Amino acid sequence: MSFGISTTSIKLATVCKPPSPRPDPLQPAPGQATIPITMAKSSEAGDVMTPPKEACSDVQGKAVTPSARDRVHDSDLVDAAVVLADRGYRLGPKLGKGSYAKVRVTERLQDKRILAVKIIDRANAAADYVAKFLPRELAISMQLDHRHIMAVHEIIQTSSLVCVIMELAERGDLLEHIKRNGAIPDFDSKRMFRQICEAVRYLHDRNLCHRDLKCENVLIRRDRTVILTDFGFAKSLEKDHELSKTFCGSAAYASPELLRGKAYKPRMNDVWGMGCILFVMVTGCMPFHDSNVKKTLQRQLSGRVFFPACVTDVIPSSCKSLIHSMLEPKPSLRLDIHAVLGSRWLCSGY
């Protein structure tokens, strides 16, 4: 998760990779493994789990050698292991790391269920994040109940740590899937994108907006359904047309009104981010590069969206039309989430 506008470039293949044949929806690439869920047992409940040598792999599916295997030396992780043990959890291997959080596998000892835990050390996070964004994230996350939104099971707080226990998405995030496999075939991209849309509609209908929609915040379960995660910049809206003045998220997915530094409609900014996600799904490339924000803004305002030649012929015209309508530079003309779900592409052949 980023704090403020992130200008980190999203590195996708410079040579686009067309969709591969679909013998099995979202079939993993050769050698790809899901996140390991078989953990070595330890003698004490508070011990840190390590995956057995033969089953140890990271989220990219690469083998992790014993010398590279993640070890818990950081004081916050040691403290987290103790806190979690007191609540009946055992800390497992690393899944990922954000600006202010570390995400690891955890086992709930009562029923042996494998989950994920997001660990936030208050001392290592920005003061504004701890005071404003973190409490908002925790409050919103506990309100949500939707099949395509990350389920939060429990939040454990101490004076120094916050541990968010949530479901484990075994197949990692959408960006990593596309980097491994290239553009997603039409049938699968339609199915997955509809699930993302249903999650966003659930939020918008409850006067909530995400404000950081990107491929990294879409996770894939073992059954290949997707879930929306990371509500660090989510906001509850008091009015339907309330504007936001917090400039947050990732520049590669940010709407032109946000990049211009103007107050913006957060729902419309969400739709723009979804348009970027769909473009990445069907092309394997970003619609706009964020290395130069000024040039990015100029391209966005031009209203032109260019599809790579190597995939343009296999993308249905109805899908291209939907992307253009979501990446409409004028917020007043951009589709809302209900119109997106009612689009010809999403309603055909599904």
Phi, psi and omega in degrees: 000141180259160176241120190079195180277121176272131178251020177291126181292142175271114185269101172252170182301133178289332173258116188294151185245108183295161180301143178268163177304153187245075174290335181211125183307127178054042180296132179298150175294158178307130179087352181287136178240152171279169181298131183296137180238002175265116186247144176292139180280147179241165187283334182239149180298330183273357179293154178273132180286145168231137180293146177300150186306317185286343183252001189281121175210155179268183185291344176272356178088008179273145179294140178252115181284158180304325181290332180264355184298137185296130179242149181268098176244335181296138183298325181293326179286323176298314178298320180297320179300320179291314180300315181294321179299321179297336181256009174089028178236153175239131185282137183243198187288167184288139173251320182185180183211137177244192181300318185234006186222152172241136182244129182223162172288146173219149178249127173276113190293331183301317183236009178063021180282136179267124183231187174240152176228131176260120186250122181241123176266112184303325184292334182263003181256155179297146183300319180296322180295313182295321185279326189245304190282320182297311178301323179294317179299315182295317181295316181291317183301322182285345179277338194276138178212089182212143186295342180246025173234137181311124180278126175261122184270325185196148174238122180249124182235138170235183180295335184245337187233152168234125178241115181257113179272123184217171181293155180261125175264103193293336185262011175078199185261166185295322181298315180296322178299316182290323178295327179282320193246352182084192182303148183268132179305156188305312184300314182289319180296323178295315180297313182292318183292325176299321179295320176298315180298320180297323177294316181292321176300318177304316179294308185297324179293342178254021178057039175240146174229152186274310176070009174211048180283123179199167184299327180293338181263014172246117183253156184243124178283172177301324181276008175073014167277161184246156178224145178270138183221179176063089181255033181296333178246011179296152182217143174269130183261132179276333181231153182301322185252025180297137178264154177247143179243004177271121184263098188223169179108203182243133186301325182296338181246005186277142180288159180298325180294326177289316181295335178281354177078024180259157172299140188225161175275113187297329177296318180291328175294323175299316181296320176301312179301323178293324176298321177295318179300313181297320178301314180297320182299317187268347180245335186079010182227162174278144177288328181223134176273141186256014181291333177229103186297323181297314179292323177301314180298319179299316179294320179298314183290340178291339181077008182262130176238122184256127178263134180304139184300329186287347180234349188301327183287340182261356178269122181301146180299327179293328177289316177300318180298319178297316179299315178301320182289331178278331178262032174289123185294335179268116183303327182293338180258353182285145178295145169270176188295327179291321177292325177298313181294335179267007183292156183299320183296313182288337182266356183255137173060035181230000000 
